[in-house]
Amino acid sequence: MIVRPKFPVFIDSVVFEFTQPTSSSLHAELQNEEGSICSKLDTVIPKGIMSYHWSGLDHLPYGIYTLVFSQGGEEHKMQMVKRV
C-alpha cells in the first residue's frame, strides 16, 4: 500500500490517500520545526479503504511541520503547513 497526504496544507486534520486498498498499519507523527513530536497516529487501515482522515489537530499552533509516516518498513517525510 502506498500512502500520501492529500494536501500539504492543513487546518485541523490531515487526509491520507492510499493507492492500493490492502490492509496495513499506519504510523504518523507531526513534528514541529525543532523536531519535537506534536502529535502521533497509530492505526490499522482496513482493506478497501482509499483514504483516512486524521482529525483532532486543531490544538497545534500555526506553522511549518514535518509529517513522518511509515508503513511496513518504509518511512517517508514531508513538509506540512498548518494555516488559519
C-alpha positions as CSV (number, residue, x, y, z in Angstrom):
1,M,0.0,0.0,0.0
2,I,1.3,3.4,-0.9
3,V,0.2,6.3,1.2
4,R,0.5,10.1,0.8
5,P,-1.2,13.1,2.3
6,K,-3.9,14.6,0.0
7,F,-2.8,18.2,0.6
8,P,0.5,19.7,2.1
9,V,-1.6,22.3,4.0
10,F,-4.0,21.5,6.8
11,I,-6.2,23.4,9.3
12,D,-7.3,20.8,11.8
13,S,-6.9,17.5,10.1
14,V,-4.7,15.6,7.5
15,V,-6.3,13.3,4.9
16,F,-4.2,10.4,3.7
17,E,-4.9,8.7,0.4
18,F,-3.9,5.1,-0.4
19,T,-3.2,3.9,-4.0
20,Q,-3.6,0.2,-3.2
21,P,-6.6,-0.8,-1.0
22,T,-4.9,-3.5,1.1
23,S,-5.0,-3.9,4.9
24,S,-2.0,-2.2,6.5
25,S,-0.9,-0.5,9.7
26,L,0.0,3.2,9.5
27,H,2.2,5.2,11.9
28,A,2.4,9.0,11.5
29,E,3.9,11.8,13.5
30,L,3.8,15.6,13.1
31,Q,7.0,17.2,14.3
32,N,7.5,21.0,14.8
33,E,10.5,22.9,13.4
34,E,12.6,21.9,16.4
35,G,11.9,18.2,15.7
36,S,9.6,17.7,18.7
37,I,6.7,15.3,18.2
38,C,3.5,17.3,18.5
39,S,1.0,14.6,17.5
40,K,1.1,10.8,16.8
41,L,-1.2,8.5,15.0
42,D,-1.1,4.7,15.1
43,T,-3.9,2.9,13.3
44,V,-4.8,-0.1,11.1
45,I,-6.3,0.7,7.7
46,P,-8.8,-2.0,6.7
47,K,-8.7,-3.5,3.3
48,G,-10.6,-1.5,0.7
49,I,-10.2,1.9,2.4
50,M,-8.9,4.5,-0.1
51,S,-8.5,7.4,2.4
52,Y,-8.1,8.1,6.1
53,H,-9.0,11.3,8.0
54,W,-6.6,12.2,10.9
55,S,-8.6,14.7,12.9
56,G,-8.0,16.4,16.2
57,L,-5.1,18.6,15.1
58,D,-6.8,21.9,15.9
59,H,-4.8,22.3,19.1
60,L,-1.5,22.7,17.2
61,P,-0.2,26.2,16.6
62,Y,0.1,27.6,13.1
63,G,3.4,27.0,11.4
64,I,5.6,24.5,9.5
65,Y,5.6,20.8,10.4
66,T,7.3,17.7,9.2
67,L,5.0,14.8,8.6
68,V,6.8,11.5,9.2
69,F,4.8,8.5,8.2
70,S,5.7,4.8,7.9
71,Q,4.1,1.6,6.8
72,G,5.7,-1.7,6.7
73,G,9.5,-0.9,6.8
74,E,9.3,2.3,4.8
75,E,9.5,5.8,6.2
76,H,8.6,9.0,4.4
77,K,8.9,12.6,5.4
78,M,7.0,15.6,4.0
79,Q,6.8,19.3,4.9
80,M,3.3,20.3,6.0
81,V,1.9,23.8,6.8
82,K,-0.8,24.4,9.3
83,R,-2.7,27.6,8.4
84,V,-5.7,29.6,9.6
